[in-house]
């Protein structure tokens, strides 16, 4: 059972107003945490969307991109190859080191509560280190970047304990939740997309489409705010989300759902992947490097948008030599199946 705290009990970072109520700076992480508590306290979808919308409205552009990612459960853009690589044991070790609690006691609490964020909240409440919160969304984002870049268990542990040392109990709760990969507040990425659509008066399907193209709910939120969703385009070496299949009863239903026509193809066992290929001059993006062969850069991405290029070294050269020609089949094919050849289409023709 999760520990919950009423909002009236929460510390806030700001100055006293005339009526004695503390105001919280919109960009403060404590404010994010307070809104997360409010969202967790309701099961109503529209109320969750309203809470998100009100909060998003108060944020600067930079804070909006970060907050949208965090509420969707991502520390970094989904398309990014950055990872924190901090496991559950490391989180408990850091909580124990900061609060002075025994790790065995924390492990028992984790079994009872089922959420490392709740374990952190309880431990920090019993051993408070910080009374007035000062952490901002931008500072947290910077610290998490440092944590992702750090090499070695010791370096990561030092950065993690330093971060938690600056946190109030509620902030520690949501820092740990973010690092564990799930806020567990009854909110998923689809709910964030819905909230953005309602807030900025656009069709939710358009928000979903742009989020698929960009691979970043934070960038999508910013485009929606400025009414620039129509500017979103696929970018080489920025993987896009995979389209998932939807079950149908028969072919008649397919025709109803896709009246403009459709193509039927054989399904082969194996992994689903997307391949990005471009001449070196067109692939300067430093985020996703891939591998180079015959003057071209090749990157292979899994359905979870992870780069898996090193796992398929034998495919790099063949893929590099698939020359995209608009509407025509490539000269070299990877496989002939049922007398059909693999076709590659010019990227610019697709966007």
N, C-alpha and C positions, 0 to 999 in steps of 0.2 A: 504494500500500500504506500503510495507516494505521500511525502510530506508536503502540505500546502500551506501557504502563508497569505493572509488577507492583505490586500493592497495598502490598507491604512497602516499596516505594521512595517511596510517596506521602507528602508532608508532611501533618501533621494539626494542626488547631487545638485544643489542649487542654493540660492539664498532665500531667506525668509521673506515672504510677502507681507503686506499689511494685515492680512487676515490670519497670519501665522502658519499658513500652509506652505510647505516646501515645494518649489517648482523644480522639475527635472529638465535639464538640457536635452533637447531631442536627440542629439548625437551621442549621448551618454549610453554606455552599455547597460547600465542599470535600468534605463528606460526600456530598452529592448527586452530585458529580463522581466520587467513588470508587465509589459504587453503579452509576453509569452505566458505568464501566469494567468492573465485574464482569458487568453484563448484556451488554455488548458481547463479553465473552470466552466466552460460552456460546451454543450454538445450541439448547439445550433449552428448550422453551416453559414447562414446569413449573418449571424452575429459575429462569427469568426472573421468573415469577410469585411464586415463593418469595422471591427477592431483593427484589422490590418490596414484598411483604407485610411482610417483616421491617423494611424501612426505613420504610414508612408507619406501622407500629405505634409507632415511636419518636418520631413527630412530634407537635407540638401541632396544634390545629385549624387555626390560621392557616397554619402551615408545610405542612400536608397539602394544603390547597387549592392552594397555589403549586406544590408538588412534583408533584402529580398533573397539573397543566396542563403543566408543563415536560416531564415524561416523555412526555406525549401529543404533544409537539411544538408546544405553543402558549405564546406569551408572555402572551397575554391570553385571557380566555374567548372561545370561538368566537363567541358571540352579540355580543360587544363590537365596536364600530366603531373601536377603537383600533388603530393600526398603528405600527410602528417607522419604516418608510420609510428603512431604511439598506441600501444595495445592496452587492454584492460588492466593488466598487471602493472604497467608503468604508471597508469593513472592512479591506481590505489597506492603505489609507492610514493608518488608525489603528494597525495592527500595526507598520507601518514607522516611524511617528512615535514610538511608545513604545519599540520595541526598537532603533531605529537601523539596521535592515536596509534594504537598497535595495528599492524596490517592484518593480523588474524581477526581482530574485532571488526575491521572494515569489511573483510571478506564475509563474515557472518551477516553483517548488515546488508551487504549486496544480495545475499541469498534471500533475505527477508523482504527487501524493498524492490529488488529486480531492476534497479536503475542506478548506474554509477553517479549520475547527477544528484539524485536524492541522497545518496551516501555522502557526497561532498557537502551538500547543504546541511545535513545533520551534524557532520564533523565540524564544519566551520561555524555553525551556530553555537555549538558547545565550547568552541575554542576560537572566539572572534579575534581576528588580527587587524582588520580595517573597519573603522566605524563609518567613515564618509567615503563613498565611492568616487573614483576619479577616472576610471577607465573609459575611454571613448571607443566607438566602433572602429574608427580609423587606427587608433593605437592597437586595438586587439587584432585587427587585420594585419598590421605590420608585424606584430609579435608572432602571429601564426605563420606568416611568411618565413620569418627567421627559424621557426621550429621545423618547417618543412625542409629548409635548406640545410639545417644542421646535420652533420655526419656523426654517427656513433651514438651509442646508448647514453653515455655520460653527458655529452653535450646537450642532447635532447632533454635529459632529466633536469639539468641545471636551468635550462630555459623554461621548462614547464613549472618547476617549483618557483622560479622568479615571477612568472605570470600569476600563479595562484597566490603568492604572497601579497600581491597588490589587490586582491579581490575581496569583496564582501561575501557573506554566505550565499546570497542570491546570485551574485555574479559568478561565483565559483560553481554553483549548480549548473548554470547554462554554458559556462566554458567547458565543463566536463561533458555535458550533453552533446555539445558541438563536436568535441574531439572523439566521442564514442560513436558518432555517425547518425544519431537519431534524437531529436528533441523530445519525442514522445509526448506531444501536447495535442494530439488529434489533428495534426495539420500536415498535409503532404504538398508536394510541388503543384499538383493540380489545383489545390485550394488557393495557393499563391497566385497562380494564373487567373483563376476566377476573380480574386480580389482586385487584381490589376485591371482586368476587363471592366469590372463594375466601377472602379474608381475613375478610370479615364474614358469611360463611355465608348468602349470598342467591343467588337464581338470576341467572345472567349476563344473561338476557333482560330482567329487571327493571332491572338496572343500565343496560343499553343504552337501555331505554325512558325512564328518568329522565334520562339524558344527552341524549337527543333532546329531551325537554321543556324542560330547563333551558338547553341550549346551553352548558354549562360542566361539564367533567369534574371541576374542582376542587370545585364545589358538590355535584356528584353524590357525590364521595368523602366529603364531610362528612356528607351525608344518610345514606349507607351506614354510616358509623361510628356514628352515633347512632340507627340503625334507624328512620329517618324517610323512607325512600324513598317511602312511600305518601303523603307530604305534597307531593310535587312536582306542580306544575300549570303549564299554559301561562300565560304572562303577556303581555298586550298590549304590543307594541313590543319584545318579546324574541323574535326569530325562532327557530323550531325547525327542526331538521334535516329535510330532505325524505326522504320514503320513496322508496326506489329500487325499480325494477322487477326482477322475477326471471323469467328465461325458463322457459317450460314447453313440453312437447311437444305438448299438445292441451288442449281444454277439460275433458276428464275429469280431468286432473291439477289444473286450477284448482279443480274441485269438491272434490277430495280435500284440497287445502291450505286451502280456505276453506269448510268444511262449513256454516257458519252463513249462507251466501249472499254474493253479490257483485254489483257493478254494472259493466256494460260501458259505456264511453264512447268517443267519437271522440277521436283524438289529432291535435292541430293542430301544425303546425310553428311554432316560436318559442321564446322562453325560458320556463323554468319559474320562477315567482315566487310569493311569498306577500304578501298585502296585509293590513295591520293598520289598522283604522279605529275611532276612538272619539271621543266628545265631549271637548272640551278639558278639562272637569272631571275626566275619568277617565284622562287621559294626561299626568300630571305628571312621569313618568320623564325625567330630564334626559339619559340616556345616548343614547337614540335619538329624535331630534326629529321627523323627517319634515317634512311641509309641512301648512299649515293652509288649509282652504277651507270656507266656509259653517259655521263654528263647530265643525268637526271636524278632528282630526289624522289624516293619512294617511301611512303609511310602506310602501314597497315594498322587498322583500328578494329578492336572487337566491338561487340554489340553494347558493351558498357562504356565505350569510347576510350578504352585504354589502348595505348600504343603497344602493339604486339609484333612490330617489325623484326626485332632480334630473334623471335621464335621461328621465323620462316626464312632463314638465310638463302635457301635454294630458290626462293621466289623473287628475290630482289632484281636480279638481272633480267629474267623474262618479263617481269612487270615493267621494268624501265624501258623495255623495247616495244611495248604496245604503243604505237603511235596513233594518237587520237585524230581521226579525220571525220569531220562533221557528216553524220548520216551514213558513213561507209564503214565496212568492217576493217579491222586492223589487219595489216599484212601478216603479222605473226599471231598465232592463236595459242592459247594455253591448252585447249582441249577441244576435240571434235566430239560432239554428242548428237547422235541421231542425225548425222550429216549437217549439223548446224555449226557455225563458227561463232566464237565469242566476239561481240561487237563493242568497240570503245567509241564513245562520242565526245566531241570537243566540249570541254568544261564550260566555255563561254556560251555555247548553244543551250546548255541546260539551265543556266541562270537567267 
